[in-house]
Amino acid sequence: MVAESVAPLRIVDETPAYWRVIFDYPPFNVADGTMFQALQDLLARMSVDPSLRVVVFESANRDFYLSHFDLTGKLGNVMTAVGSSGLPVLADTFVRITRSPVVSIAKIRGCVRGACSEFVLACDMRFASRENTRLGQPEVGVGLHPGGGGTERLPHLVGRGRALEIILGANDFDGDTAERYGYVNRALPDAELEGFVDTLARRIASFDRRALAAAKNLVNQVSLPSADRLLDAFNSFQTALTWSETQQRIEALVRRGLQRDAEFERRWPEVLSTIVEFGGNTQHRDR
């Protein structure tokens, strides 16, 4: 077993065919420009390794898997540069994970929201801790909408009504509900999550790479959104970031402790309905 550091990721080579990729970017594993660059570098390594068959994504922080898209502006070229898929880096990262011949598994503990929910939706499979998962798309409550594939991938997984509940309700879903809806493959007792995912990953890693890649490609052909739809969503998301109401809501969340206060980070979607506007100023209304 070989461990390497690719900040803010750690790669553990369990075998030549099976890697564990550990998000380790204190304090909250926020998806900023640095995180997206690390994912781009990882995808480049994955694409040239002929032995690799499966990658498991997990977190060193039990409270925050990948918390959410950075809302303080530390995005680097995520919104402006174009990746190898022809899409902006935000969407490109997720598309390349989905299209990769390498099988991707998200092993989820802690908070996973917004663009980070879109990351796990781009993975081939998702397994969550029953006791310790907060999963959601809270963008509408921030004055936005999903822009990295959430609106395109969720309806296919959970159905239209539940996709609208997840997106328009802008709140967290626990592991059991996420499993029942189809948001994740399974929610398992936390104590069983490691063993289950490891056993599945090792089983997949034992199979022929060509067979895995061919089967995944056939499933992709009937299940993935088009590049045009993803680009439309990204462009609309980018426009929404400029809306004055959105900027006011983001500023209110940052003042309240977003990306600074651990307790607020754990529960902030709960308070989105209390971020209200009075005379053009966004404020928090205590109840």
C-alpha positions in Angstrom: 0.0 0.0 0.0 1.5 3.3 -1.1 0.2 6.7 0.1 1.0 9.9 -1.8 0.0 13.6 -1.1 -1.5 15.6 -3.9 -2.7 18.6 -1.8 -5.6 18.8 -1.0 -5.9 15.1 -1.8 -4.2 12.0 -0.5 -3.9 9.0 -2.8 -3.6 5.6 -1.3 -2.7 2.8 -3.7 -4.4 -0.2 -2.2 -3.3 -2.2 -5.3 -2.3 -1.2 -8.8 -5.9 -1.6 -9.8 -7.6 0.1 -6.8 -6.9 3.6 -5.4 -8.4 5.4 -2.4 -8.6 9.2 -2.9 -8.9 11.0 0.5 -10.1 14.6 0.6 -8.0 16.3 3.3 -8.4 20.0 3.0 -9.1 21.5 6.5 -11.2 22.9 7.9 -14.2 22.0 5.8 -13.0 20.4 2.5 -14.5 23.3 0.5 -14.5 23.0 -3.3 -12.4 26.0 -4.3 -9.9 26.5 -7.1 -7.2 24.5 -5.3 -9.5 21.5 -4.9 -10.7 21.6 -8.5 -7.0 21.8 -9.7 -6.2 18.8 -7.5 -9.1 16.9 -9.1 -8.0 17.8 -12.6 -4.5 16.6 -11.8 -5.9 13.4 -10.4 -8.0 12.8 -13.5 -4.9 13.3 -15.7 -3.1 10.6 -13.6 -6.1 8.2 -13.8 -6.3 8.6 -17.6 -2.7 7.3 -18.2 -2.6 4.4 -15.7 -3.4 1.2 -17.6 -3.7 -0.9 -14.4 -6.2 1.3 -12.6 -9.8 0.0 -12.5 -11.5 1.6 -9.6 -11.2 4.7 -7.4 -12.9 5.2 -4.1 -13.4 8.9 -3.0 -13.6 9.4 0.8 -12.8 12.1 3.4 -10.3 12.4 6.2 -12.9 14.6 8.0 -15.9 12.7 9.3 -18.0 15.9 9.5 -17.4 17.2 6.0 -17.0 15.0 3.0 -16.8 17.8 0.5 -18.8 20.6 2.0 -19.8 22.9 -0.9 -18.6 25.3 -3.6 -16.4 28.1 -2.3 -18.6 31.2 -1.9 -15.8 33.6 -0.9 -14.2 34.0 -4.3 -11.2 31.6 -4.1 -12.2 29.8 -7.4 -9.1 30.3 -9.5 -10.0 29.4 -13.1 -12.9 27.1 -12.3 -15.5 29.4 -14.0 -13.4 30.7 -16.8 -11.0 28.0 -18.1 -12.1 25.2 -20.5 -11.1 21.6 -19.7 -10.4 18.8 -22.1 -14.1 17.9 -22.5 -14.7 21.4 -24.0 -16.7 22.4 -21.0 -15.7 24.9 -18.2 -13.5 23.4 -15.5 -16.5 23.1 -13.0 -18.5 21.0 -15.4 -15.5 19.4 -17.1 -14.3 17.9 -13.8 -17.5 16.1 -13.3 -18.0 15.0 -16.9 -14.5 13.5 -17.0 -15.1 11.5 -13.9 -18.3 10.1 -15.4 -16.8 9.3 -18.8 -13.6 7.8 -17.4 -13.1 4.1 -18.0 -12.1 3.9 -14.3 -15.0 3.1 -12.0 -15.6 5.8 -9.4 -17.2 5.2 -6.0 -18.2 7.9 -3.5 -17.9 6.7 0.1 -19.9 9.5 1.9 -19.6 10.6 5.5 -20.5 14.1 6.7 -21.8 17.2 4.7 -22.0 17.1 0.9 -23.8 20.0 -0.7 -24.2 22.0 -3.9 -21.4 21.4 -6.3 -20.1 18.7 -4.0 -23.4 16.9 -4.3 -22.9 17.3 -8.0 -19.5 15.7 -7.7 -20.9 12.6 -6.0 -23.7 12.5 -8.6 -21.0 12.3 -11.2 -19.4 9.3 -9.6 -20.6 5.9 -10.8 -21.8 4.8 -7.4 -22.6 6.4 -4.0 -22.6 4.8 -0.6 -23.5 6.8 2.5 -23.2 6.5 6.3 -26.7 6.0 7.6 -26.0 8.0 10.8 -23.6 10.6 9.4 -24.8 12.1 6.0 -26.1 15.5 5.1 -26.6 15.6 1.4 -28.3 18.3 -0.6 -28.6 21.0 -3.3 -29.2 24.2 -1.4 -28.4 26.6 -4.2 -32.0 27.9 -4.7 -32.0 29.0 -1.0 -28.9 31.0 -1.8 -30.5 32.7 -4.8 -28.9 30.4 -7.3 -29.6 27.0 -8.9 -27.4 24.0 -9.5 -24.9 24.6 -12.3 -22.6 21.5 -12.3 -25.1 18.8 -13.4 -27.5 18.6 -10.4 -30.5 19.6 -12.4 -29.5 17.2 -15.2 -28.5 14.1 -13.2 -31.0 14.1 -10.3 -34.2 13.6 -12.2 -32.8 10.5 -13.9 -31.9 9.0 -10.5 -34.8 10.0 -8.3 -37.6 11.1 -10.6 -38.9 14.6 -11.4 -40.9 15.2 -8.3 -38.2 14.2 -5.9 -35.6 16.1 -7.9 -37.7 19.2 -7.5 -38.1 18.5 -3.8 -34.4 18.3 -3.4 -33.6 21.3 -5.5 -36.4 23.7 -4.6 -36.6 22.7 -1.0 -32.8 23.5 -0.7 -32.4 21.4 2.5 -30.4 18.4 3.7 -31.3 14.8 3.2 -30.1 12.1 5.6 -28.7 8.8 4.5 -31.9 6.8 4.8 -33.9 9.3 2.9 -31.2 9.6 0.2 -31.2 5.8 -0.2 -35.0 5.6 -0.4 -35.1 8.4 -3.1 -32.2 6.9 -5.1 -29.9 9.8 -4.4 -27.4 7.2 -3.2 -27.1 3.5 -4.0 -27.3 2.5 -0.3 -27.1 3.9 3.2 -25.2 1.6 5.5 -24.6 1.6 9.2 -21.5 3.7 9.7 -19.5 0.8 11.2 -20.2 -1.3 8.1 -19.5 1.4 5.4 -15.8 0.8 5.2 -16.0 -2.9 4.8 -18.8 -2.9 2.3 -17.2 -0.4 0.0 -13.7 -1.9 0.2 -15.1 -5.4 -0.6 -17.0 -4.0 -3.6 -14.0 -2.0 -4.9 -11.6 -5.0 -4.6 -14.2 -7.2 -6.4 -14.4 -4.7 -9.3 -10.6 -4.3 -9.3 -10.3 -8.0 -10.0 -12.2 -7.8 -13.3 -10.9 -7.1 -16.8 -10.4 -3.4 -17.4 -11.8 -3.7 -21.0 -15.0 -5.3 -19.8 -15.5 -2.7 -17.1 -14.9 0.2 -19.5 -17.1 -1.2 -22.2 -20.0 -1.9 -19.8 -19.7 1.6 -18.2 -19.6 3.2 -21.7 -22.9 1.4 -22.7 -24.6 2.6 -19.5 -23.3 6.1 -20.1 -24.9 6.2 -23.6 -28.4 5.8 -22.2 -28.1 7.7 -18.9 -25.9 10.8 -19.2 -27.0 14.4 -20.0 -25.7 16.0 -23.1 -22.8 18.5 -23.1 -25.2 21.1 -24.4 -27.5 20.7 -21.5 -24.7 20.9 -19.0 -23.3 24.0 -20.6 -26.7 25.7 -20.6 -27.0 25.0 -16.8 -23.4 26.3 -16.2 -24.0 29.5 -18.1 -27.3 30.1 -16.3 -25.5 29.5 -13.0 -22.8 31.9 -13.9 -25.4 34.6 -14.6 -27.2 33.9 -11.4 -24.0 34.5 -9.4 -24.2 38.1 -10.6 -27.7 38.8 -9.4 -27.8 41.4 -6.6 -30.2 39.3 -4.5 -27.8 36.4 -4.7 -24.9 38.5 -3.7 -26.9 39.7 -0.7 -27.8 36.2 0.4 -24.2 35.0 0.0 -22.9 38.0 2.1 -25.5 37.2 4.8 -24.4 33.6 5.0 -20.7 34.6 5.2 -21.5 37.1 8.0 -23.3 34.3 9.9 -20.3 32.1 9.8 -20.2 30.2 6.5 -16.7 28.8 5.8 -15.6 30.0 9.2 -17.8 28.5 12.0 -18.0 24.7 12.1 -21.4 24.5 13.8 -22.9 26.9 11.2 -21.3 24.9 8.4 -23.0 21.7 9.6 -26.5 23.2 9.6 -26.6 26.3 7.4 -29.3 25.0 4.9 -31.7 24.8 7.8 -31.6 28.7 8.1 -32.0 29.6 4.4 -35.7 30.3 4.8 -34.9 32.9 7.5 -32.6 34.9 5.2 -35.0 37.5 4.1 -35.0 40.9 2.4 -36.1 44.1 4.1 -35.9 47.3 2.0 -33.3 45.8 -0.3 -31.0 44.5 2.5 -30.7 40.8 3.2 -30.9 40.0 6.9 -31.4 37.0 9.2 -34.7 36.8 10.9 -34.6 35.1 14.3 -37.5 33.0 15.3 
